[in-house]
Amino acid sequence: MLFIVMLFTSINLQAQDSSKVEFKGYIKDLQNVFIPNPDTSVWLSDNTLDNRLQLTYYPLKWLKFDVQSRTRIIYGDFVEMIPNYDKYIDKDMGYFDLSFLWGSGNSYIAHTALDRLNATINFNSWQVTLGRQRVNWGMDLAWNPNDIFNTYSYFNLEYPERPGTDAVSVKYYTGIASFAEGVYQLAETWDSTSLGFLYRFNTHEFDIQFLGGKMRTDMVAGLGWSGNLLNAALRGEVTYFKPYLDKTNETDGVIASLSADYSFSGSWYAQIGGLYNSFGKTKNSGSISLLEPTVPSPKMLSKGKYNLFASVSGQFGPLITPSLSAIANPTDGSLIVIPAVSVSAADNINITLSGMILTGKSDTEYQNIGQLAYLKVQWNF
């Protein structure tokens, strides 16, 4: 119902002045199959119809409104067999509850969430954004220890837009490639809120940033960089966490990521990287959750202390794009492999076949809890 209202509203606005309105989105159908054990004949499957809408309105030169919604209808074995599956879906991480479960049954769920709802004001070198927004402080591609407001999981493959946060952001541009930013995230208590200050600048073909603040019950300080070195891109992030409450049993620690990526001739691209998480374990870390691929904090970017990442992608002609990614925990020997191939069926229609292959032993980070395969058809408009 919500996306229908937005659609008609946008059409009405476009009729008034199309130069002030941008409206786009996509509809995709995602069929997935889960095979719990390699020697079983029992396969679980479900289907997700996913509709995303993005409406941007510019009533004045210095004012912008951004509204984005994500509507999903999920039905199949997962909804029917997993207890409280609707609670995994109908979970709003923001201060305001903008998540709506508007239909449910024994084997289906219908859900809409607003993950962007904000206004941006620009004047001179200042930019102020109020509302649910994406605060992007990450610079690396696989892991983002600096991203203290919108931490995300690499394994949440079907949510490229990533979640938003209810916040106030004030940014001041000190130059063409430099700015200072302060962000305050709304929360019910001081211990559950986050706030931070960041300064980013460019020197010697590198973007460098420093940040500090608090994330819930931790004081944080961080450094990030992104630039070119010997024809390759080099990126990295380091964040230090120190709890400020004596009553907690947590300790201080560091999370750091480093990666390099290189574009070859012929439209091929490769990336390697690593993650160090002092909060992680070297053994008996427990398996990742494929049911709930969310990360509430950078301290939970991995269960293990060390992770290694590699990926390669390219093109076979103008229409076919294969890719292969892998993440390994070198201390427990577990590995997850993510192969994919995407076909451009038309200018605005893509078909993608992908999967997740886990190979680890019991109680390792990438324990073989089952294999997944996905078939996605997406229409962009």
Legacy VTK file of the C-alpha trace (Angstrom):
# vtk DataFile Version 3.0
C-alpha trace
ASCII
DATASET POLYDATA
POINTS 381 float
0.000 0.000 0.000
2.813 2.370 0.884
4.613 2.047 -2.425
1.354 2.640 -4.320
0.843 5.909 -2.444
4.438 6.938 -3.181
4.010 6.065 -6.845
0.925 8.210 -7.338
2.454 11.024 -5.308
5.546 11.027 -7.484
3.483 11.007 -10.673
1.552 14.018 -9.425
4.781 15.839 -8.532
6.328 15.068 -11.884
3.281 16.484 -13.604
3.908 19.730 -11.725
7.625 20.066 -12.460
9.659 17.078 -13.609
12.944 18.929 -13.079
12.333 18.932 -9.331
11.544 15.236 -8.984
13.566 12.069 -9.406
11.791 8.735 -9.174
13.367 5.346 -9.708
13.470 1.866 -8.269
13.369 -1.801 -9.106
11.315 -4.944 -8.752
13.136 -8.224 -8.332
12.125 -11.801 -7.786
14.552 -13.873 -5.735
14.219 -17.644 -5.568
16.592 -19.362 -3.142
17.252 -22.974 -2.271
18.929 -24.171 0.929
20.487 -27.647 1.106
21.126 -28.422 4.810
23.415 -31.429 4.196
25.192 -32.681 1.090
23.737 -36.195 1.437
20.138 -35.166 2.109
17.228 -35.238 -0.296
15.407 -32.525 1.679
15.788 -29.094 0.121
14.249 -25.936 1.550
13.203 -23.063 -0.675
11.465 -19.741 -0.531
10.717 -16.848 -2.822
11.030 -13.108 -2.235
9.332 -10.434 -4.294
11.283 -7.257 -3.541
10.226 -3.755 -4.588
12.402 -0.709 -3.946
11.249 2.854 -4.572
13.309 6.027 -4.375
11.702 9.453 -4.528
13.863 12.586 -4.410
12.227 16.016 -4.427
13.972 19.385 -4.852
11.430 22.095 -3.920
14.206 24.709 -3.690
17.806 24.898 -4.867
19.075 24.519 -1.327
16.562 21.907 -0.103
16.174 18.203 -0.898
13.803 15.519 0.424
14.696 11.840 0.082
12.230 8.988 0.678
13.135 5.363 -0.029
11.160 2.244 0.779
11.804 -1.481 0.633
8.785 -3.776 0.314
9.142 -7.561 0.421
6.709 -10.426 0.140
8.425 -13.606 1.328
6.847 -17.036 1.145
8.058 -20.613 1.402
9.710 -23.140 3.698
11.768 -20.683 5.766
8.729 -18.720 6.875
6.817 -21.897 7.648
9.530 -23.854 9.467
11.619 -21.256 11.330
10.004 -20.014 14.580
9.454 -16.243 14.808
10.776 -15.690 11.311
8.665 -12.549 11.072
10.655 -11.009 13.950
13.876 -11.357 11.966
12.274 -9.412 9.130
10.253 -6.853 11.096
13.197 -5.418 13.002
13.848 -1.687 12.839
17.298 -0.650 14.083
16.483 3.067 14.228
15.067 5.371 16.885
11.770 5.590 14.998
9.939 2.412 14.049
9.535 2.724 10.282
9.106 -1.007 9.730
5.634 -2.350 8.944
4.538 -5.991 8.879
1.285 -5.630 6.943
0.623 -9.263 6.100
1.536 -12.670 7.513
0.416 -16.277 7.482
1.737 -19.786 8.015
4.089 -19.573 5.052
4.258 -15.928 3.966
5.238 -12.459 5.222
4.514 -9.052 3.689
6.710 -6.249 4.964
7.625 -2.635 4.157
10.424 -0.550 5.653
11.464 3.047 5.129
15.267 3.053 5.214
15.607 6.644 3.951
13.421 9.521 5.122
15.369 12.751 5.355
15.749 16.379 4.392
19.033 17.962 3.309
19.749 21.684 3.506
22.684 23.221 1.617
23.959 26.739 2.131
27.395 28.006 1.126
29.853 25.319 2.303
27.455 23.781 4.818
25.245 20.716 4.453
22.770 19.596 7.125
20.808 16.332 6.852
17.961 15.486 9.238
16.218 12.127 9.463
16.871 8.547 8.446
19.973 8.556 6.298
22.991 6.569 5.272
26.078 7.855 7.111
28.876 6.364 5.054
32.236 6.593 6.802
33.603 3.394 5.304
36.436 3.426 2.750
37.289 -0.272 2.362
35.220 -2.546 0.120
34.691 -5.734 2.148
34.847 -4.583 5.791
34.351 -1.122 7.303
35.693 -0.723 10.872
35.192 3.076 10.547
31.469 2.687 9.811
30.186 3.192 13.362
26.689 4.338 12.350
25.640 1.911 9.589
27.577 -1.305 10.067
26.640 -3.908 7.468
27.411 -7.518 6.658
29.176 -8.512 3.459
26.905 -11.554 3.318
23.738 -9.487 3.007
24.057 -9.701 -0.764
20.528 -8.613 -1.611
20.632 -5.301 0.250
23.180 -3.169 -1.628
21.585 0.078 -0.415
22.362 -0.851 3.206
20.348 0.313 6.217
19.939 3.896 7.360
20.137 5.499 10.779
18.034 8.188 12.464
20.522 10.995 12.862
21.478 14.623 12.472
24.474 15.199 10.218
26.312 18.511 9.817
29.010 18.689 7.145
31.326 21.581 6.274
33.341 21.470 3.049
36.786 22.953 3.567
37.829 22.348 -0.047
37.016 20.429 -3.215
38.088 17.082 -1.709
37.994 17.796 2.024
35.301 18.204 4.648
34.554 17.989 8.351
31.431 16.178 9.563
29.658 15.706 12.870
26.884 13.144 13.357
24.543 12.517 16.264
22.453 9.342 16.191
19.158 9.443 18.062
18.554 6.841 20.775
16.472 6.451 23.919
19.435 6.606 26.317
22.941 8.055 26.282
24.492 4.593 26.487
22.642 3.452 23.359
23.362 6.478 21.190
26.357 7.130 18.939
28.041 10.358 17.924
31.178 11.127 16.029
33.336 13.675 14.270
35.265 13.045 11.065
37.737 15.024 8.976
38.607 13.841 5.460
41.171 15.370 3.114
43.204 14.470 0.043
46.974 14.452 -0.230
49.359 12.720 -2.670
46.399 11.049 -4.452
45.114 9.561 -1.193
41.885 10.318 0.639
42.654 10.195 4.361
40.234 10.505 7.254
40.443 10.765 11.036
37.464 10.159 13.293
36.568 10.120 16.971
33.503 9.892 19.166
31.439 7.252 20.914
29.502 4.218 19.757
27.027 3.212 22.427
29.189 2.317 25.470
32.546 2.619 23.671
34.765 5.586 22.978
36.183 5.281 19.463
39.068 6.681 17.443
39.820 5.751 13.867
41.830 6.255 10.711
40.963 5.446 7.098
42.616 5.850 3.705
41.980 5.182 0.031
44.228 5.926 -2.920
46.408 4.615 -5.720
49.790 2.944 -5.364
51.683 1.336 -8.253
48.590 1.266 -10.503
46.516 -0.446 -7.822
44.002 0.965 -5.365
44.952 0.628 -1.700
42.326 1.009 1.025
42.320 0.535 4.759
40.596 1.353 8.023
41.569 1.107 11.689
39.254 1.752 14.647
40.023 1.570 18.359
37.220 0.837 20.852
37.454 1.497 24.591
34.464 0.966 26.928
33.798 3.891 29.266
31.501 2.052 31.702
33.219 0.293 34.596
30.243 -2.013 35.076
30.740 -3.712 31.713
32.937 -6.767 31.320
34.145 -5.669 27.900
37.740 -4.801 27.088
39.269 -2.374 24.640
40.365 -3.544 21.235
41.250 -2.767 17.632
39.611 -3.672 14.333
41.591 -3.109 11.147
41.072 -3.894 7.478
43.413 -3.580 4.510
42.723 -4.283 0.848
44.116 -3.755 -2.627
42.252 -3.908 -5.918
43.423 -3.808 -9.504
41.654 -3.376 -12.846
43.071 -5.452 -15.692
42.627 -4.873 -19.388
39.552 -6.518 -20.826
37.198 -5.429 -18.039
38.577 -7.806 -15.400
38.925 -6.755 -11.780
40.547 -8.409 -8.736
40.641 -7.596 -5.040
42.417 -9.045 -2.010
42.074 -8.010 1.609
42.330 -8.931 5.240
40.626 -8.181 8.539
42.031 -8.177 12.058
39.495 -8.212 14.903
40.949 -8.287 18.412
37.459 -9.117 19.720
37.357 -12.311 17.632
38.421 -15.839 18.517
41.113 -18.079 17.090
39.078 -21.260 17.594
35.554 -22.378 18.486
34.166 -19.085 17.207
30.815 -20.540 16.210
29.194 -20.331 12.795
27.903 -17.206 11.097
24.136 -16.811 10.766
22.731 -16.973 7.258
19.247 -16.321 8.606
20.071 -12.897 10.032
23.015 -11.334 8.152
23.062 -8.138 10.203
25.964 -6.633 12.135
25.053 -4.266 14.997
28.654 -3.124 15.552
32.033 -3.130 13.765
33.266 -5.253 16.677
31.155 -8.066 15.187
32.384 -7.831 11.600
33.823 -11.308 12.108
33.642 -14.063 14.687
37.272 -14.962 14.126
40.325 -12.864 14.936
41.593 -13.042 11.350
39.808 -13.148 7.990
41.161 -13.124 4.445
39.224 -12.032 1.374
39.687 -12.399 -2.388
37.446 -11.746 -5.360
37.642 -11.587 -9.128
35.074 -10.407 -11.651
34.978 -9.613 -15.335
32.951 -9.681 -18.500
32.367 -12.249 -21.240
31.198 -9.979 -23.991
28.880 -7.066 -23.241
26.130 -9.099 -21.551
27.659 -11.697 -19.198
29.415 -10.792 -15.926
30.872 -13.646 -13.836
32.370 -13.196 -10.374
33.923 -15.314 -7.655
34.511 -14.251 -4.042
35.895 -16.111 -1.045
36.434 -15.348 2.637
38.585 -17.599 4.799
39.356 -17.867 8.491
42.997 -19.025 8.480
43.058 -20.059 12.142
40.179 -22.561 11.989
40.512 -23.477 8.301
36.953 -22.572 7.345
35.999 -21.005 4.037
32.964 -19.534 2.299
32.880 -19.260 -1.497
30.393 -17.044 -3.347
30.195 -17.682 -7.118
27.863 -15.636 -9.313
27.058 -14.909 -12.931
24.868 -12.063 -14.146
23.279 -11.751 -17.586
21.907 -8.517 -19.014
18.697 -9.673 -20.683
17.703 -6.123 -21.669
18.689 -2.534 -20.933
16.864 -2.644 -17.596
16.537 -6.383 -16.866
19.247 -8.514 -15.221
19.253 -12.217 -14.391
21.712 -13.424 -11.735
22.555 -16.905 -10.504
24.654 -17.033 -7.332
25.383 -19.211 -4.337
27.109 -19.606 -0.991
29.315 -22.637 -0.378
30.515 -23.216 3.200
33.291 -25.725 3.877
34.221 -25.452 7.564
34.102 -28.087 10.274
31.837 -27.953 13.325
32.018 -24.763 15.441
34.185 -22.908 12.922
33.272 -19.500 11.544
32.215 -20.793 8.127
30.931 -24.149 9.290
29.215 -26.277 6.670
25.676 -25.659 7.929
24.346 -26.000 4.391
24.686 -24.575 0.918
22.566 -21.892 -0.723
21.702 -21.065 -4.321
19.922 -17.945 -5.588
18.199 -17.071 -8.839
17.327 -13.397 -9.231
15.446 -11.547 -11.950
15.530 -7.757 -11.550
13.769 -5.008 -13.496
15.065 -1.475 -12.962
12.971 1.571 -13.721
LINES 1 382
381 0 1 2 3 4 5 6 7 8 9 10 11 12 13 14 15 16 17 18 19 20 21 22 23 24 25 26 27 28 29 30 31 32 33 34 35 36 37 38 39 40 41 42 43 44 45 46 47 48 49 50 51 52 53 54 55 56 57 58 59 60 61 62 63 64 65 66 67 68 69 70 71 72 73 74 75 76 77 78 79 80 81 82 83 84 85 86 87 88 89 90 91 92 93 94 95 96 97 98 99 100 101 102 103 104 105 106 107 108 109 110 111 112 113 114 115 116 117 118 119 120 121 122 123 124 125 126 127 128 129 130 131 132 133 134 135 136 137 138 139 140 141 142 143 144 145 146 147 148 149 150 151 152 153 154 155 156 157 158 159 160 161 162 163 164 165 166 167 168 169 170 171 172 173 174 175 176 177 178 179 180 181 182 183 184 185 186 187 188 189 190 191 192 193 194 195 196 197 198 199 200 201 202 203 204 205 206 207 208 209 210 211 212 213 214 215 216 217 218 219 220 221 222 223 224 225 226 227 228 229 230 231 232 233 234 235 236 237 238 239 240 241 242 243 244 245 246 247 248 249 250 251 252 253 254 255 256 257 258 259 260 261 262 263 264 265 266 267 268 269 270 271 272 273 274 275 276 277 278 279 280 281 282 283 284 285 286 287 288 289 290 291 292 293 294 295 296 297 298 299 300 301 302 303 304 305 306 307 308 309 310 311 312 313 314 315 316 317 318 319 320 321 322 323 324 325 326 327 328 329 330 331 332 333 334 335 336 337 338 339 340 341 342 343 344 345 346 347 348 349 350 351 352 353 354 355 356 357 358 359 360 361 362 363 364 365 366 367 368 369 370 371 372 373 374 375 376 377 378 379 380
